[in-house]
């Protein structure tokens, strides 16, 4: 879509900023600002606000706490922009012009020749839904095809007939769990909700992207994780489903396995199902351990995460959203505490933004998420490459080892503690964070990432071994060229450091 900001009042009246791509960009007087103002308006900051271009939507985030921005005469921190809005920064006013530019074309399925409709910027080598379904069995299974297949419930009931009713039981061995109706897990919030053939057992998470459920697929007796996306437009949902089908071909032991996808026939919302990682996330594990984890097991988890990243980077995919809550844990069957980390949501953050989803919503989580991003990703998310994932993985390791970010900003545990102690002053964790930022005179995370140097990890936790500390500190260098350049290089250095733990 075409996005234009025309200065209608101020020293640079008549100047027009324009952009036509899916990305994030900074507006201000800084040299790295995509929308750069002159020095003539002293009340415009070096990095004053951020735009997230997510067709057909555009999201605004104010970065200046000293001279806050206004939209249509109202002070705002974050908003979805509309055509005709007036943004006021300093003495300058800008009028917003948004022109939707969603173009489609017809192509033929590369498999069967059937005519299908795709978006103009999509890969022309597409397959139709029918052919895509046939290709979904291209998964590597450790069980020889001639071996007898038997799927049972934990109670011993034979479920083979149901499990293989769609011909995918062999493909999904060791990935999904099966259960008969009598042995389903305990029910919780949203239990009984129907999404096509899936029945919700309980909600296990919620965020800006949508809700995540433990769900039961009655026709096959499968228990899976189901993510229902917050997209109501059926046309956009169809595009998202095509992107998911591509991602589902990526199979690795340290990447959460995608099982199915579709659109709810009642709501039009797209959904995807995946193997269910019942042990929660590294974020959950850290919170259960009073805010930090011991070095050896933590480094072992991150080494496996880097194995997964190495694999997807070879496929030309950049995750762009590595953080502890996106690394899930699944029992590997070797006993208590033996868990395999699984990268979740790989590629989804980028694909979601392509179709109108924002990564900015949700104050507490969004602010924390920004602290995992390197400067180049905030400046231009569209062109962020593999070193951005290295940086995010380094911040993840730093956070797991110390319970803190590499910058002066409250962690989730800090916010929760402050909230519990100040409920008379803040009625929610989000309000508590705002109050903490006001009291401590904290910058917003976007400014922190640009303007502050990471705190060396041994200043946070003096017990961290020096070799490990040096590896972590290098991974989170802000200049891209000073970081590890690949997951392989980062993993190799961690393997050397762990030998000394």
N, C-alpha and C positions, 0 to 999 in steps of 0.2 A: 504494500500500500504506500501511497505518497503521503509523507508527513511534512508539513511546512509550518514554520514559525516566522511570522512577519512582525518586525518591530514597528509598532504604530505610535509609540511615544518614547522619547528619550534621545540621548545624544546620537544614536545610530539609526534614527527613524528611516524606514524604507528598506533596511537590510533584511534579507530573507535567508533563513536557514532551511535546508531541505534534506530529506533522507528517504530512501526507498529500499529498505532491507530489514530483515529480522535481526535485531541486535539490541544492545544497551549502549547508551552514550551519555557523556557528561557535557553539561553546559556551564560555562563560566569564563573567567579571564585567563585560566591556565593554558599553557602551550599544548597540553595533551587533551584539551577539551574539544570534542567534535563540533559543538556549537560554541564558537569562541567570540566573546565580547571584547571590545577595546577597553582601554584603561579610563575612558572618559566618564564612566559611571562608577564612582568609588565604592558604592554600596552593593555592587555585584561581586561576589566572592570568587576566588580562583576556581573553585569547583562548587557551583551554587545549587544545581539540581541535576537529577538523573532522569533520563527517559528510557523506558523499556518498550521497544517496538515489537508488538506481538499481534500481527494481523488476525482479526480486524480490530484489535484494541491497541491503545497506547496508554501506558501507565507512567505517572509522574511521581517522583520522590524528591522532597526537599532535602538538601544536604547542609543548609546553613541555619544554625541556631541563633546566631547574632542578628542577622537581618532576614527573618523568615519570609518565604514567598507567599503570595496570595493568588488564588484562582477565583475569578469572578467576585473580587472584593472580600473573599473569605480566606483566613489563614489556614493552610493545609500542610500536612506532612506528606500525605500520600493520596493519590486520587487517580481514577481512570478519566482520561481526557476525552472531551467531546468536540466535534467540529464547532468552531466559533468561540470556544473558551478564551478568556483573557488571562494570561499569566503575568503577574507583576513581580519583578525582581529589582530592588533598588529603585531608581527613578525610571526604569525601563518597563514598558508594557509590550507584550507579544500576543498576537492573535494566532490561534491554532486553526490550521486548515488540514482536515483529514479527508483523503480521497481513497475509498476502498478500491483495490485493484486485484480482485480475485478472478483469475482467468482460467478457463478449463479448455481441454482439447480431447478429442477422441483418438484412441490408438487401438491396436489389435493385440490381444493377449499373445505373448511370445510362445505359448505352449499350444493353444488350441485355435487361435485366430479370432476368438470372440471379441466383439467391439466393447471397450470399456472406456469410461470417462475418468480422466486424471487432471490434476492441477498442472498449469503450464510449466511450473518449475520442477516438476517431478521427473524422475528417471523414466524415459520412454520404454525401457525394457521391463514392463510390468506383466504380471500374470493376473488372470481373473480370480474371483473368490473360489470357484470350483477347483481350478488347478492348484491354487494355494493350499487348499485343504488336502489335496493328494500329496503335496510335497511336505506336509507337516510331519510325515513319518521318517524324515531324514534325520534321525537322531541315533547316536551311537549307543547301543546297549551292550553291557558286558555279558549278557546271556546269549549263547548261540541260538540261532533261529530254530534249530531242530530240537532243542531241549524242551521237555514238557513244561507247560506254563500252568502255574497254580497260584492264585491270589487268595489269601485268606484274611479274615478279620482277626483281631486280637483274641476274640473268643473262640476261634477255630473254624468259624463258618466259612464254607467255600464260596468265594465271590467271583471266581474266574469268569463265569458267563457274563456277569454284569460289567466287570472291569474291562473286558476285552470286547464289549459290544460295539465299540467304534474302531476296533483294531489297533489300539494304541497302548495296550497294557504292557507289552514287551518294551516298547520305547520308553515308557515312564517308570520302569522298575527302578526302585531305589530313589525315586524323585518324589512321587506322591504317596500319601498314606491312604489306605482303604479301611472302611468301617461299615458294618451293617447298621440298620436303623436303631437297634437296641444299644449299640455301643458308641453312639456319638458323644463327643466331648460336652462338658457342661455348657448350657446356654447362657447368653448374656445380653447386653444391649443390642437392640435391633433384631433379636432372634425371630425367625419366621419370615423375615422379609424375603420376597422372591425377586430374583433377577434372572429372567428366562428360566433355564432348567436348574439354576443354582438356588439353594436355600441358605440364608445367613444363619450361622450358629451364634456368632457374636461379633461385635465391632472390636477391632484390635488397634485401630489408629485412625487419625484424622489430620488433614492438613490442607494447605491451599489447593493441592491437586485434587483432593476428593477424600473418600473414606476407604479404609482397608478392613476387610472382613475375613474371618475364618468361615468358609462356606462349604456346603456339601452338594455334590453333583449327584443327584438321585439315580439317573440312568446308569452311571458307572461306579457308584459308591465311593467316589473320590473325595477326599478332604483336601482343599486347596486354599491358598490365600487369594482373595479377590479384591482388586482395586477398582472402585467405581469412580470414574473421572467426572469432575465438575464441568462438563460441557453439555449444553442443551441443544446446540445446533446439530441436526442430523448430518448435514453436509460436511461440517468440520469434523464430526465424529467419524465419518467414513474415511476421511483422510488419515486421521490418527490411527485407525485400525490397520491401514495399509502399512504405516510406519512400524507398528507393533509386529506385524507379520515378518518384516525383515529382521527385526531384533530377535525374534524367537529362534532364528537359525543359529544364533550364537550360543554354543554349548560349552561350558567350562565348569569344573567342580567348584570354583570360587565365584561363580556368577549365579544369582538366583535364576532358576530355570523357568521360563515362560511356558505355560501349558495351553492356554486357550485365550481367545479374545472375541469380542462381538459388541453389539449394541442392544441395550435393553429395549425390547419391543414396545414397552409401555412408556418409557421416559425418553428414549432416544439417546440416553447417556452411554458412551462407550465404556467398556470394562475390559480388564485383562485378568487372567488367572495365572497363578504361579505356584511353584512348590512352597509349602508353608514351613517357615523357619520358626519353630515353636519356642526357641530360647530367647527371643527378643533381639535387641540390637546391642552393639557395643556401647551405645549411649545408656541403655537400660542397665547393662552390666556395670558400667562406671558408677551410675547413681546408686546401685545396690551395694557398692563397695566404698561408700562415703566420698565419692568424687574423684577417685583415681585408681589405677590398676598397677600391679607390680610389673617391673620391666620385662622379664624374660617371656612370660606368656603373651604380653601385649605385643612385643616385637614379633613373636611367632605369628600372631594374628595378622599383623601388617605385612609380613613377608608373603603370606598367602593372598592378601588383598592385592599386593603388587603382582603376584602371578596372574590374577584375573585381569588387572589393568594391562599388563604386558600383552595378554591375549587379545583384548578388544582394541588396543592401539594398533596391533598388527592388521586388524580388520578395517582400520581407518576411522575408528569410532573414538571420540573423546567424551568422557562421562560428564564433566563439568559440574558435578554436584556431590563429590565425595565428602562425607562427614560421618561421624560415629553413628548417627541414626539411620544412615543408608547402608550400613554394614550389619547384616543380620547373622544370627548364629543358629546353626542346626546341628543336632546331635549326630556324631559320626558313628555311633554304635559301639564305641570302644570303652564305654564306661562313663562314670560321673565326671563332669568337667571337660570331657573330650568333645569339643565343638568345632565345627568347620565354619569359617566366616564366608558369607555370601554377599557379593556386591548387589545391591538392589537399585532399581530405578535407573540403570545405566542407559544413558541416551535419552531418557524420558524428559528430563528437564528441558533439554534443547527442543525436542519434538513438541512438547506441550506448549512452549512459548511460540512455536511456529503457528499454532492454531488458536491463539487468543488467550492463553493461560499466563498468569503473572507469577514471577518468582518473588515479588515484593510483598505480597499480602501476608498478614500475620506478624505483628510488630516484633514480639520476642524471638520467634523462630527465624524470621527474615533477617533481623539484625545479627543474630548468631551465625546464620548461614553466610552472610557477607564476609565474616572474618575468616572463612575458609577459602576465599577467592583471592587470587593474586591480582595486582593492579591491572594487568593487561586484560583480564576477564571482565572487570568492571567497566573499563574504558571501551572495550569492543568484544562483547561476549561471542559474537558470531565467528570471530577469527581466533578465538582461544584454542591453543593446541595442546599436545601431550604434556608439556611442562606445567600447564595449569593443574592437571590432575596430580602431578608430583607435589606441587605446593600444597594442594588440599589434603593429600595423604600425609604430608609432613605435619600440617597443623592438626590433623586428626591424631597422629601419634603423640604430638606435644600435649594435646588436650587430655588424652587418655592417661599419660604419665604424670601429669601435674594437676589435673582438674581445672586448669585455667587456659584461657586463650593466650597467644603470644603477645597480646596487647593489653593495655589497661582498659578492660571492659568486663562487666560482671558475667560470670558463667551461669548456666541454668540453675546450678545448685545455689549460687550466691543470690540469684533473683528469688528463688523459692524461700530461702532462709529469711531474706529481707521482708518478703511478703508476709510470712507467718508471724514475724515480729512487729509488723506495721499494718495490720489489717484495719486499724482505726484510721489510717491515713491513705490506704490504697485498697480498692475493692476487687482487684484482680492482679495476677502476675504482670500483665501488660502495664497496668497503672503503676505497679511497684517499680518496674523498670524505668518508666518515665521519671518517677520521683528520684530514683537512684541517679539517673543521668543529670537531673537538675541539681541535686545536692552535691554530687561529685564533679560537676561541671565537665561532663564527658562529651566528647565529640560523637557524632554518629559514625557507625562502623565504616561507611564508605570513605569518610575523611581520614579515619584512623589508618586504614589500609594504605592510602596514598601518602600520608604525612608522617607516620610514626614508624620507627624501626622495631622489628620483633625483639622482645625481651629474651636474651639467651636462656636456654632451658635450665641451666644449672643455677641461675638466679631464682628460679621458681622452686627447684627441687635440687638441693646440693648433693643429694645421695645418688643422683643419676651418674653413671660412669662417664668419664670424660670422652671416651671413644664414641659412645652412643650419643652423647650430647652434641658432639661435633657433627655427626651424621644428621641429626634432627635439625640443627641450626642451619646446615647447608641446604637442606630440603626446602626451607621456608625463606630463603633469600628472595627479596623482592625483585632485584634485577634478574630477568629471565636467564641471562647467560651465566650467572653465578650459581644457579640451581643444578641439581642432577637433571640431565636431559632425557632420561628414559627410566621407565619402571625397572628395567633390567639393572641399570647402574645403581639405582637406589636400593634395590633388593640385595645386590651383591655386597654393598657396604654394610647393610644391616646384618647380613649373614656373618660377616667378619666380626662385627661388634658383638653379636649375640654369643659368639664362641668365648668371649671374655667375661660374660655375665655369670 
